[in-house]
Amino acid sequence: MSELENIVEYLPFEQDIKVIDEQIQNLRSEADESTQRNMELRRLQSRKAEMLKEIYSNLNPWQTVQVSRHPSRPILSDYLQHMVSGFRELHGDRTFGDDNAIVTGLGQIGYERIMLIGQNKGKDTKDKIRCNFGCANPEGYRKALLKMRMAEKFGLPIVTLIDTPGAYPGIGAEERGQAQAIAVNLMEMSRIRTPIICIVIGEGGSGGALGIGVGDRLAMLEHSYYSVISPEGCAAILWRDGTKAGEAATALGLTSKSLTELGVVDSSIKEPLGGAHRNPRDTISNVSRYITTALRQLKMQDMETLIENRYKKIRSIGNPRQLEAQTANAGPASV
C-alpha cells in the first residue's frame, strides 16, 4: 500500500457517504459481474460524487476545522516525499537544540531550488510525540530564521508549509523566550531579501502559524483554517464552555473563503472532491503548481520592489478603510 493510499475515517457530517461506501464495497465483493450489478455500482458512485460536492460546497466553519484535522490529511512528510526532490534536512538553531516540530532543508520543486520550512505533526503516536504534535518550541522558530537567512545569502526562495494548532505553551518554552522568538521572526521575515511563499496546508493556529507565515504570498488549502486562536480555546475564554467551539469558529471567520475576502490571504488552493484526505496526490500536485507559478511571478520583480510590496501587503492587513469598503461591498452583516 502506498503511503498516500489512505483509509478514510468518516467525519460526523459524512454519515450518508459512509452508507453509500458500504453499499459500494458490498457490490464489489460480490462474485457476480452482471450488467445490472455494474450499472448499480456506477449509480452509487455517481450519487456519492454528487453528495460529496453538495456537502463540501456548503461546509460551515466548524466542519472546515474538522476537515483540516482529518487524520488522513497529507502532512509535511507527505509533501517532502511527493513534492520536493533531493530534500536535504538542516538541523539545529546553534543555541539550544533541534526542534522536530519544525523541519528545514534544501530541495527542489519542479525546476525551482528552494529552502523549505514546515511544521510537522507526525504520522503515528510515537512520531506525533517526537514532533510534539506540530507545536514548536522557541528553538524551532530560531532554527527556521537561521535557515531563512541562509536562503537569503545564497539567493534561494523560501517556501513555508504551515500546519500547527499553535506554538507550544509550556513553561520551558516560555522560559526560553517563545514570544520573542516568534516576534523576531515576524520582523525579520518582513525584510528578508528573497521571495517567500507561505501556505497553510492544515491547521493555522495562533502565533505558532504566524511565526513562519510572513511573506510575499500567503495561500491556504481550501479546507484549512487560519486563526488567532483555536475554536476550542476561543470558546473556553468567551463562554467558559469548549462545546461552543462551533459558534466560536463561525465568529472567528477562519476559513480560506472569509480570509481571502478580507484580504488577509492571497489565494485559496482548490482541494479534490471530498477534501485533501480523499485524494492526497492531487492535493499535493495543486500545491506544487501554485508554488511554481507564484515563484515565477515573484522572480520577475527586482528585490527593492519585492520588499516594498511585501511591506505594503503587511501594512494593509486590517486597514480600517479597506475593511469598511469590503464590508460595504458584502452588504449588511448578520447579527
SETORKOL-542558 format. One line per 4 residues: their letters; for each residue x, z, y of C-alpha. Coordinates in pm, 1 decimal. Layout:
BEGIN
a) X:Z:Y | ...
//
This chain:
BEGIN
msel) 0.0:0.0:0.0 | 130.1:-92.3:345.7 | 191.5:193.8:588.9 | -60.4:31.2:821.0
eniv) -326.0:-9.2:549.5 | -549.2:279.5:645.9 | -818.7:478.6:469.8 | -1098.4:511.9:722.7
eylp) -1233.6:858.8:794.7 | -1575.8:833.3:949.4 | -1644.5:989.6:1286.7 | -1972.7:1177.9:1344.2
feqd) -2137.0:878.7:1512.2 | -2033.8:636.1:1234.0 | -2252.8:763.8:950.5 | -2458.7:441.0:935.7
ikvi) -2132.1:248.0:897.2 | -2035.2:477.9:611.0 | -2360.6:397.4:428.0 | -2300.3:21.9:459.5
deqi) -1937.7:57.6:346.1 | -2054.7:242.4:35.4 | -2301.9:-37.5:-39.9 | -2029.2:-298.4:4.8
qnlr) -1795.7:-102.7:-222.1 | -2062.3:-76.5:-490.7 | -2125.1:-451.2:-480.1 | -1752.8:-528.7:-500.6
sead) -1715.9:-303.7:-804.2 | -1978.0:-497.6:-997.8 | -1855.6:-748.5:-1252.2 | -2137.6:-983.4:-1151.1
estq) -2011.9:-1278.7:-940.5 | -2354.0:-1436.6:-885.8 | -2453.1:-1626.7:-574.0 | -2711.6:-1361.4:-492.0
rnme) -2450.9:-1085.3:-505.7 | -2215.2:-1279.8:-279.4 | -2493.2:-1351.8:-30.1 | -2586.0:-982.6:-15.6
lrrl) -2219.4:-894.3:35.5 | -2192.4:-1134.2:329.5 | -2516.3:-998.1:475.4 | -2386.2:-641.4:462.2
qsrk) -2052.6:-740.3:614.1 | -2230.4:-920.4:895.4 | -2456.3:-619.6:954.0 | -2154.5:-389.3:960.1
aeml) -1983.9:-605.0:1224.3 | -2299.3:-602.5:1438.0 | -2328.7:-224.5:1414.1 | -1962.7:-167.8:1497.5
keiy) -1995.1:-393.7:1800.2 | -2305.0:-208.5:1918.2 | -2154.4:138.3:1864.4 | -1812.9:67.0:2017.0
snln) -1959.6:-116.3:2316.1 | -2152.6:197.1:2408.8 | -1919.3:487.2:2336.8 | -1964.8:786.3:2563.6
pwqt) -1652.0:965.4:2695.2 | -1653.6:1233.4:2423.4 | -1685.1:972.9:2149.4 | -1391.6:788.8:2307.2
vqvs) -1184.7:1107.6:2283.6 | -1277.1:1135.9:1915.3 | -1167.2:776.4:1852.7 | -836.9:837.3:2034.3
rhps) -766.3:1126.1:1794.9 | -860.5:945.4:1473.4 | -606.8:1037.3:1202.0 | -562.5:670.8:1104.9
rpil) -495.9:553.3:1459.7 | -148.6:396.3:1491.1 | 106.0:634.3:1643.6 | 455.8:584.7:1782.2
sdyl) 624.9:545.8:1442.8 | 390.3:255.1:1362.2 | 479.8:80.7:1688.5 | 850.2:132.9:1622.9
qhmv) 819.5:-21.1:1276.5 | 591.9:-313.8:1359.4 | 657.0:-393.6:1725.6 | 1017.9:-300.9:1804.8
sgfr) 1301.3:-478.1:1626.4 | 1651.7:-340.4:1593.5 | 1549.8:4.4:1716.9 | 1837.8:248.5:1761.8
elhg) 1731.4:602.8:1840.1 | 1918.8:804.7:2103.1 | 1915.4:1182.9:2082.0 | 1953.5:1490.6:2297.8
drtf) 1935.6:1597.9:2661.7 | 2300.9:1719.2:2690.9 | 2167.6:2058.6:2798.4 | 1968.5:2233.8:2526.8
gddn) 1875.1:2021.9:2225.5 | 1687.9:1727.5:2078.3 | 1308.3:1735.6:2107.6 | 1138.3:1549.7:1822.0
aivt) 813.3:1517.5:2017.6 | 975.6:1254.0:2240.4 | 1163.1:964.5:2081.1 | 1400.0:748.8:2285.9
glgq) 1605.3:447.5:2191.0 | 1711.3:87.1:2238.4 | 1525.4:-203.2:2083.9 | 1368.3:-542.7:2134.5
igye) 1005.5:-650.7:2179.9 | 974.1:-1025.4:2138.3 | 1268.8:-1163.2:2335.7 | 1283.5:-861.9:2566.8
riml) 1550.5:-596.1:2520.5 | 1413.3:-263.3:2632.1 | 1462.0:112.4:2644.7 | 1166.1:264.3:2462.8
igqn) 1045.9:618.4:2524.7 | 745.7:751.6:2335.4 | 561.9:1063.2:2227.0 | 531.4:1105.7:1852.1
kgkd) 263.7:1318.3:1685.4 | 386.2:1277.3:1329.4 | 209.5:1146.0:1018.9 | 174.9:1424.0:760.8
tkdk) 161.6:1800.2:812.9 | 537.1:1850.1:777.3 | 607.3:1567.6:1022.7 | 347.0:1696.8:1269.6
ircn) 510.6:2039.6:1271.7 | 853.9:1882.2:1319.5 | 719.9:1683.1:1615.8 | 524.2:1981.3:1749.3
fgca) 206.4:1767.2:1728.7 | 336.9:1548.8:2012.0 | 367.3:1838.5:2259.8 | 708.0:1807.0:2423.2
npeg) 935.8:2082.7:2549.9 | 1145.3:2054.3:2869.7 | 1439.2:1913.1:2675.8 | 1215.1:1624.1:2568.9
yrka) 1143.4:1526.5:2928.3 | 1509.5:1571.1:3023.6 | 1609.5:1353.0:2730.1 | 1362.6:1088.3:2846.9
llkm) 1500.6:1091.6:3201.6 | 1859.7:1075.5:3078.9 | 1779.4:761.2:2879.1 | 1588.4:609.9:3173.3
rmae) 1897.6:645.6:3388.4 | 2097.1:479.8:3112.1 | 1848.9:190.4:3112.0 | 1884.2:161.8:3489.7
kfgl) 2263.0:148.7:3458.6 | 2250.7:-140.9:3211.8 | 1958.3:-325.9:3371.1 | 1716.7:-269.3:3081.7
pivt) 1341.2:-243.3:3144.1 | 1171.7:76.6:3028.4 | 860.6:95.4:2810.3 | 688.8:429.9:2757.0
lidt) 417.7:490.4:2494.0 | 204.3:792.3:2581.2 | 23.3:990.2:2310.6 | 5.1:1366.3:2361.5
pgay) -257.4:1636.6:2404.8 | -24.8:1787.1:2666.4 | 318.2:1939.8:2722.4 | 397.1:2243.0:2507.4
pgig) 275.0:2558.0:2690.2 | 483.3:2816.1:2501.3 | 689.2:3093.3:2657.6 | 1018.8:2931.3:2559.8
aeer) 917.5:2603.5:2724.8 | 823.9:2783.0:3046.0 | 1149.2:2981.4:3041.4 | 1346.5:2657.1:3013.2
gqaq) 1164.7:2500.3:3311.0 | 874.7:2295.1:3174.4 | 704.4:2238.5:3510.0 | 1030.8:2149.8:3682.3
aiav) 1131.5:1905.1:3409.4 | 803.0:1716.7:3446.5 | 816.3:1727.0:3828.3 | 1170.9:1587.9:3832.6
nlme) 1062.8:1305.3:3601.7 | 777.2:1214.2:3837.1 | 1013.8:1194.8:4131.2 | 1290.8:1008.0:3951.9
msri) 1064.2:756.3:3775.6 | 917.3:659.6:4111.6 | 1256.3:525.5:4222.5 | 1444.7:415.7:3909.5
rtpi) 1569.2:64.3:3975.7 | 1443.0:-118.8:3671.2 | 1092.4:-230.1:3562.2 | 881.0:42.8:3397.4
iciv) 570.6:-16.3:3185.3 | 363.2:281.3:3067.8 | 90.7:254.0:2802.1 | -148.5:523.6:2677.4
igeg) -192.1:448.4:2306.2 | -398.8:754.3:2211.6 | -427.0:1081.2:2396.6 | -302.0:1105.4:2753.0
gsgg) -325.3:1475.1:2822.0 | -224.7:1651.9:3142.0 | 130.9:1666.3:3278.7 | 259.7:1608.3:2928.6
algi) 146.0:1247.0:2960.2 | 235.8:1213.7:3326.9 | 595.3:1321.7:3257.4 | 668.2:973.7:3118.4
gvgd) 378.0:797.4:3290.9 | 503.0:677.0:3630.0 | 585.3:307.6:3652.3 | 510.2:-39.9:3779.6
rlam) 229.7:-92.5:3527.7 | 5.2:168.7:3366.9 | -221.3:43.6:3089.1 | -447.2:212.0:2835.0
lehs) -573.1:103.9:2498.8 | -947.9:50.6:2525.8 | -1046.0:365.2:2332.2 | -773.1:600.7:2450.6
yysv) -814.8:866.3:2719.6 | -606.3:984.7:3016.8 | -691.7:1312.7:3185.1 | -560.6:1606.5:3383.7
ispe) -679.4:1836.1:3103.3 | -833.2:1807.4:2758.5 | -1216.0:1819.6:2745.7 | -1199.3:2141.9:2542.5
gcaa) -966.0:2303.9:2795.6 | -1186.9:2195.3:3084.3 | -1498.5:2331.7:2911.3 | -1325.6:2663.4:2840.7
ilwr) -1232.8:2701.7:3208.7 | -1559.2:2584.8:3367.8 | -1815.6:2717.1:3120.3 | -1610.3:2954.4:2903.6
dgtk) -1754.1:2754.0:2616.9 | -1547.8:2500.0:2421.3 | -1864.2:2348.6:2271.8 | -1936.2:2187.9:2609.3
agea) -1639.5:1952.3:2562.2 | -1874.5:1652.2:2565.5 | -2004.9:1743.8:2910.6 | -1651.1:1803.3:3031.5
atal) -1536.7:1463.1:2901.6 | -1812.6:1293.8:3099.5 | -1727.8:1486.4:3416.4 | -1355.3:1409.3:3385.1
glts) -1404.6:1030.0:3383.7 | -1117.7:994.3:3139.2 | -1194.8:656.1:2978.9 | -999.9:335.9:3037.5
kslt) -1304.6:175.5:3198.8 | -1355.2:457.4:3450.8 | -986.9:484.8:3538.0 | -947.0:108.1:3578.1
elgv) -1242.3:102.0:3816.9 | -1083.1:385.1:4016.9 | -752.1:202.3:4037.5 | -561.1:476.2:3853.4
vdss) -494.1:240.8:3560.4 | -394.8:-125.2:3595.7 | -524.2:-265.0:3267.6 | -730.4:-182.0:2961.1
ikep) -585.3:-334.0:2643.3 | -852.0:-457.6:2402.0 | -880.0:-290.7:2062.5 | -1007.0:-466.8:1748.8
lgga) -1370.1:-425.4:1644.9 | -1429.2:-65.7:1539.6 | -1120.8:77.4:1706.6 | -745.2:69.5:1652.6
hrnp) -771.3:272.2:1331.3 | -960.3:-12.5:1159.0 | -701.1:-276.6:1243.1 | -368.0:-123.9:1347.2
rdti) -174.4:-451.1:1315.3 | -388.9:-638.1:1568.0 | -380.2:-336.7:1799.8 | -0.9:-329.3:1795.4
snvs) 7.0:-705.7:1848.0 | -215.9:-669.6:2156.7 | 13.3:-401.9:2299.5 | 320.8:-614.0:2231.8
ryit) 163.3:-912.2:2406.3 | 73.1:-700.7:2709.1 | 430.0:-567.5:2737.1 | 599.9:-906.5:2719.3
talr) 356.6:-1059.4:2970.8 | 394.1:-769.8:3214.9 | 773.2:-776.7:3188.0 | 784.3:-1147.5:3270.0
qlkm) 578.7:-1080.7:3582.7 | 785.9:-781.1:3693.0 | 1117.0:-960.4:3640.2 | 1010.5:-1223.2:3893.8
qdme) 1029.1:-959.7:4170.1 | 1354.7:-862.5:4336.1 | 1444.5:-495.4:4297.2 | 1361.8:-389.4:4652.6
tlie) 1014.6:-542.6:4626.5 | 963.6:-381.9:4285.1 | 1047.4:-32.4:4414.6 | 837.7:-78.8:4729.4
nryk) 536.5:-196.6:4528.5 | 574.7:94.6:4288.5 | 580.3:336.6:4580.8 | 268.5:180.4:4734.5
kirs) 92.5:187.5:4399.3 | 159.0:559.4:4354.4 | 61.6:642.7:4714.0 | -266.9:451.6:4686.0
ignp) -396.1:665.7:4397.8 | -667.4:894.1:4530.6 | -671.1:727.2:4873.2 | -997.7:851.8:5034.5
rqle) -1078.4:513.3:5191.7 | -1015.2:329.8:4866.0 | -1231.3:575.4:4670.0 | -1504.7:553.3:4933.3
aqta) -1509.3:172.4:4910.3 | -1514.9:182.6:4530.4 | -1798.0:435.5:4531.6 | -1997.7:218.6:4771.9
nagp) -1947.2:-87.7:4551.8 | -2053.0:107.5:4245.3 | -2383.2:213.8:4402.6 | -2534.6:563.8:4420.0
asv) -2373.1:822.5:4196.0 | -2579.2:1007.1:3940.5 | -2615.3:1382.5:3986.7
//
